[in-house]
């Protein structure tokens, strides 16, 4: 804990910010450039709802599949037209600062990915205040174990998370799979505009529902773990894309760049992309489009095209 307060974090830019500036840096809707903050959030929800309704209307899905015993432990699976066990699976974890958002409005990428032969799994988890960060990490772990056990012949499981969901996906880099009796066939991570060091969030209003202590923040910060006790990749070929929007805040940029640098130093096969002319919300809602740069990167990674 002394290390977190001291040398490992000394000089972190956020520590020199006023409370107001820190709040601003960790409020993504304040950085949108084309819409007002409220309109951006409304549009994000609308596009997510519409994409999910379209995906459900195809009928090629299994909805509200329980992956655990808890009421909130459900996932939706969307299949391509040609269904087989030997499919690549992309699992998506929604954002919302660990306290909002839902799988029922998060099927942004389903249509363009299933059209190319990828099964997409949208995962629910217990958001705060019902769920703690530790519980959310456990639930995400359970959901991945469930998919691996249900579809052992899969052609790779790829984890994708946005914002808080990117944090949860990144925590899977640290997972101890042996205690779950199965090692998932993880082939790639797509970490979109995420937060990987939770300590700055403790000092913002977002912490009110999370009740995060310094110990909680440290235990649930992939950046801290990967930096202080480097974890070796289970599969050296597993690819990790860390991406951030041009119009994300400087702190979101710093978080993504530092995670990327830490992964590279640890021997992970990581890459970094700053996506031009998109904000924190557009970076995700554009995944409804097959020609969008991130959609294409995801497909090329899954199908191993250079």
C-alpha positions as CSV (number, residue, x, y, z in Angstrom):
1,X,0.0,0.0,0.0
2,X,2.9,2.3,0.8
3,X,4.2,1.5,-2.7
4,X,0.9,2.6,-4.3
5,X,1.1,5.9,-2.4
6,X,4.8,6.3,-3.0
7,X,7.4,5.4,-5.6
8,X,5.2,3.4,-8.0
9,X,2.8,6.4,-8.4
10,X,5.0,9.4,-7.6
11,X,4.6,11.9,-10.3
12,X,1.4,10.6,-11.6
13,X,-0.2,13.6,-13.5
14,X,-3.6,13.1,-11.9
15,X,-2.1,13.7,-8.4
16,X,-1.3,17.3,-9.3
17,X,-4.9,18.0,-10.5
18,X,-7.5,19.9,-8.5
19,X,-10.6,17.9,-7.5
20,X,-12.6,19.8,-10.2
21,X,-10.0,19.0,-13.0
22,X,-9.9,15.3,-11.9
23,X,-13.7,15.2,-12.0
24,X,-13.6,16.7,-15.5
25,X,-11.0,14.3,-16.7
26,X,-13.0,11.3,-15.6
27,X,-16.3,12.6,-17.0
28,X,-16.3,11.3,-20.6
29,X,-19.5,13.1,-21.7
30,X,-17.8,16.5,-21.1
31,X,-15.3,15.7,-23.9
32,X,-17.7,15.0,-26.7
33,X,-17.3,17.4,-29.7
34,X,-20.3,17.0,-31.9
35,X,-23.2,16.7,-29.4
36,X,-24.0,18.1,-26.0
37,X,-23.2,15.8,-23.1
38,X,-26.8,14.7,-22.5
39,X,-27.5,14.3,-26.2
40,X,-24.4,12.1,-26.6
41,X,-25.6,9.8,-23.8
42,X,-29.1,9.7,-25.2
43,X,-27.8,8.9,-28.7
44,X,-25.5,6.2,-27.3
45,X,-28.4,4.5,-25.5
46,X,-30.7,4.8,-28.5
47,X,-28.1,3.2,-30.9
48,X,-27.4,0.4,-28.4
49,X,-31.1,-0.3,-28.0
50,X,-31.8,-0.3,-31.7
51,X,-28.8,-2.5,-32.5
52,X,-29.9,-5.0,-29.8
53,X,-33.5,-5.1,-31.1
54,X,-32.2,-5.8,-34.6
55,X,-29.9,-8.6,-33.3
56,X,-32.6,-10.2,-31.3
57,X,-35.1,-10.0,-34.3
58,X,-32.9,-12.4,-36.3
59,X,-33.9,-15.3,-34.0
60,X,-30.3,-16.7,-34.3
61,X,-29.7,-16.2,-30.6
62,X,-29.9,-17.6,-27.1
63,X,-31.1,-14.9,-24.6
64,X,-30.7,-14.6,-20.9
65,X,-28.6,-17.8,-20.6
66,X,-27.5,-18.2,-17.0
67,X,-23.8,-18.6,-16.5
68,X,-24.0,-18.6,-12.7
69,X,-26.6,-18.9,-9.9
70,X,-27.1,-15.2,-9.4
71,X,-30.0,-13.3,-10.8
72,X,-27.8,-10.9,-12.7
73,X,-25.5,-13.6,-14.1
74,X,-26.9,-13.9,-17.6
75,X,-25.6,-13.6,-21.1
76,X,-26.9,-13.4,-24.6
77,X,-25.3,-15.4,-27.4
78,X,-25.8,-14.3,-31.1
79,X,-24.9,-16.8,-33.8
80,X,-23.9,-16.4,-37.4
81,X,-26.1,-18.0,-40.0
82,X,-23.8,-21.1,-40.3
83,X,-23.8,-22.3,-36.7
84,X,-21.1,-24.8,-35.6
85,X,-19.2,-25.4,-32.4
86,X,-16.0,-24.4,-34.2
87,X,-16.8,-20.7,-34.2
88,X,-14.7,-17.8,-32.9
89,X,-16.5,-16.1,-30.0
90,X,-16.3,-12.4,-29.1
91,X,-17.4,-11.7,-25.6
92,X,-18.4,-8.1,-24.8
93,X,-18.5,-6.4,-21.4
94,X,-20.4,-3.1,-21.3
95,X,-19.3,0.1,-19.7
96,X,-21.1,2.6,-17.4
97,X,-18.6,3.2,-14.6
98,X,-19.5,-0.2,-13.0
99,X,-22.8,1.2,-12.0
100,X,-25.0,1.6,-15.1
101,X,-25.4,0.0,-18.5
102,X,-26.9,-3.3,-19.5
103,X,-26.4,-6.2,-21.8
104,X,-29.9,-5.5,-23.1
105,X,-28.7,-2.4,-24.9
106,X,-25.1,-3.3,-25.8
107,X,-25.3,-5.5,-28.9
108,X,-23.6,-2.8,-31.0
109,X,-21.2,-5.1,-32.9
110,X,-23.5,-8.1,-33.4
111,X,-24.7,-7.6,-36.9
112,X,-21.3,-6.9,-38.6
113,X,-19.5,-9.6,-36.7
114,X,-22.1,-12.4,-37.1
115,X,-22.3,-11.6,-40.8
116,X,-18.6,-12.6,-41.0
117,X,-19.0,-15.8,-39.0
118,X,-18.3,-14.7,-35.5
119,X,-20.5,-15.6,-32.5
120,X,-21.0,-12.7,-30.2
121,X,-21.7,-13.0,-26.4
122,X,-23.0,-10.0,-24.5
123,X,-22.5,-10.4,-20.8
124,X,-24.4,-9.0,-17.9
125,X,-22.9,-8.5,-14.4
126,X,-24.1,-7.1,-11.1
127,X,-23.4,-3.3,-11.3
128,X,-22.9,-1.2,-8.2
129,X,-24.3,-0.7,-5.6
130,X,-25.5,-4.4,-5.7
131,X,-22.2,-5.7,-7.0
132,X,-18.7,-4.9,-5.8
133,X,-15.7,-4.7,-8.1
134,X,-14.5,-8.0,-6.8
135,X,-17.8,-9.6,-7.6
136,X,-17.9,-8.1,-11.1
137,X,-14.4,-9.5,-11.8
138,X,-15.5,-12.9,-10.5
139,X,-18.7,-12.8,-12.7
140,X,-16.7,-11.9,-15.8
141,X,-14.4,-14.8,-15.1
142,X,-17.4,-17.2,-14.6
143,X,-18.9,-16.1,-17.9
144,X,-15.7,-16.9,-19.8
145,X,-15.4,-20.3,-18.1
146,X,-19.1,-21.0,-19.0
147,X,-18.6,-20.2,-22.7
148,X,-15.4,-22.4,-22.9
149,X,-17.2,-25.3,-21.2
150,X,-20.3,-24.9,-23.4
151,X,-18.3,-24.6,-26.7
152,X,-15.1,-26.5,-26.1
153,X,-14.5,-26.7,-29.9
154,X,-14.4,-22.9,-30.3
155,X,-11.9,-21.3,-32.6
156,X,-10.8,-18.8,-30.1
157,X,-12.5,-16.6,-27.4
158,X,-11.9,-12.8,-27.9
159,X,-12.7,-10.4,-25.0
160,X,-13.9,-6.9,-25.8
161,X,-14.8,-4.3,-23.2
162,X,-15.6,-0.6,-23.3
163,X,-14.8,1.9,-20.6
164,X,-15.4,0.1,-17.2
165,X,-16.0,-3.1,-19.3
166,X,-12.5,-2.7,-20.7
167,X,-11.2,-2.7,-17.1
168,X,-13.1,-5.9,-16.4
169,X,-11.7,-7.5,-19.6
170,X,-8.2,-6.4,-18.7
171,X,-8.5,-8.0,-15.3
172,X,-8.7,-11.3,-17.2
173,X,-5.0,-10.9,-18.0
174,X,-4.4,-11.7,-14.4
175,X,-7.0,-14.6,-14.0
176,X,-6.0,-17.9,-12.4
177,X,-7.8,-20.3,-14.6
178,X,-6.5,-23.5,-13.0
179,X,-8.9,-23.1,-10.0
180,X,-11.8,-23.1,-12.4
181,X,-10.8,-26.4,-13.9
182,X,-10.6,-25.1,-17.5
183,X,-8.3,-22.8,-19.4
184,X,-10.3,-20.8,-21.9
185,X,-9.0,-20.6,-25.4
186,X,-8.3,-16.8,-25.2
187,X,-6.9,-15.5,-28.5
188,X,-7.3,-11.8,-28.2
189,X,-8.4,-8.7,-26.2
190,X,-9.9,-5.5,-27.5
191,X,-9.7,-2.9,-24.8
192,X,-11.7,0.2,-25.8
193,X,-11.3,3.5,-23.9
194,X,-10.8,1.8,-20.6
195,X,-9.6,2.7,-17.1
196,X,-6.8,0.4,-15.8
197,X,-5.6,2.2,-12.7
198,X,-8.6,2.8,-10.4
199,X,-6.9,5.0,-7.8
200,X,-7.8,8.3,-9.5
201,X,-11.5,7.3,-9.7
202,X,-11.6,7.1,-5.9
203,X,-11.2,10.8,-5.8
204,X,-14.2,11.6,-8.1
205,X,-17.9,11.5,-7.6
206,X,-18.0,8.2,-9.5
207,X,-16.7,6.5,-6.3
208,X,-19.9,7.2,-4.3
209,X,-21.7,4.0,-5.5
210,X,-18.5,1.9,-5.7
211,X,-17.3,2.6,-2.1
212,X,-13.8,1.8,-3.3
213,X,-11.0,1.8,-0.7
214,X,-7.4,2.2,-1.7
215,X,-7.0,-1.6,-1.1
216,X,-10.0,-2.2,-3.4
217,X,-8.5,0.1,-6.1
218,X,-5.1,-1.6,-5.9
219,X,-6.5,-5.2,-6.0
220,X,-8.7,-4.3,-9.0
221,X,-6.2,-2.3,-11.0
222,X,-4.7,-4.4,-13.9
223,X,-2.1,-1.7,-14.5
224,X,-0.8,-1.9,-11.0
225,X,-0.6,-5.7,-11.0
226,X,1.1,-5.9,-14.4
227,X,3.6,-3.2,-13.4
228,X,4.5,-4.5,-10.0
229,X,4.3,-8.3,-10.5
230,X,4.4,-8.9,-14.3
231,X,2.2,-11.8,-15.4
232,X,3.5,-13.9,-18.3
233,X,1.1,-14.5,-21.2
234,X,-0.5,-18.0,-21.1
235,X,-0.5,-17.9,-24.9
236,X,2.3,-15.7,-26.3
237,X,0.3,-15.4,-29.6
238,X,-2.7,-13.8,-27.8
239,X,-3.1,-10.3,-29.2
240,X,-4.1,-7.3,-27.1
241,X,-5.3,-4.1,-28.7
242,X,-5.5,-1.1,-26.5
243,X,-7.5,1.6,-28.2
244,X,-8.7,5.1,-27.2
245,X,-10.7,7.8,-29.1
246,X,-9.0,11.0,-30.3
247,X,-11.6,13.0,-28.3
248,X,-11.3,10.9,-25.1
249,X,-9.9,13.0,-22.2
250,X,-6.1,13.2,-21.6
251,X,-6.4,11.0,-18.6
252,X,-8.1,8.3,-20.6
253,X,-5.3,8.6,-23.2
254,X,-2.7,8.3,-20.4
255,X,-4.4,5.3,-18.9
256,X,-4.4,3.5,-22.3
257,X,-0.9,4.4,-23.3
258,X,0.5,3.3,-19.9
259,X,-1.2,0.0,-20.0
260,X,0.0,-0.6,-23.6
261,X,3.6,0.2,-22.5
262,X,3.4,-2.0,-19.5
263,X,2.1,-4.9,-21.6
264,X,4.9,-4.5,-24.1
265,X,7.5,-4.5,-21.3
266,X,5.9,-7.7,-20.0
267,X,6.2,-9.6,-23.2
268,X,2.6,-9.4,-24.3
269,X,1.7,-9.1,-28.0
270,X,0.1,-5.6,-27.6
271,X,-0.7,-2.8,-30.0
272,X,-2.1,0.6,-29.5
273,X,-4.5,2.6,-31.7
274,X,-5.8,6.1,-31.2
275,X,-8.9,6.2,-33.4
276,X,-9.3,9.5,-35.2
277,X,-12.2,11.8,-34.8
278,X,-14.3,9.7,-32.3
279,X,-15.2,10.4,-28.7
280,X,-15.7,8.0,-25.8
281,X,-19.2,7.0,-27.1
282,X,-18.7,7.1,-30.9
283,X,-15.8,4.7,-30.6
284,X,-18.2,2.0,-29.5
285,X,-21.5,2.9,-31.3
286,X,-19.6,3.0,-34.6
287,X,-19.1,-0.8,-34.2
288,X,-22.6,-1.1,-35.7
289,X,-20.9,-0.3,-39.1
290,X,-19.1,-3.0,-41.0
291,X,-16.6,-0.6,-42.6
292,X,-15.7,1.2,-39.3
293,X,-11.9,0.9,-38.7
294,X,-12.3,-0.9,-35.3
295,X,-14.8,-3.4,-36.8
296,X,-12.2,-4.2,-39.4
297,X,-9.4,-4.5,-36.9
298,X,-11.4,-6.9,-34.8
299,X,-12.3,-9.0,-37.8
300,X,-8.7,-9.0,-39.1
301,X,-7.4,-10.0,-35.7
302,X,-9.9,-12.8,-35.3
303,X,-9.2,-14.2,-38.8
304,X,-5.4,-13.6,-38.5
305,X,-5.1,-11.2,-41.4
306,X,-2.3,-8.8,-41.4
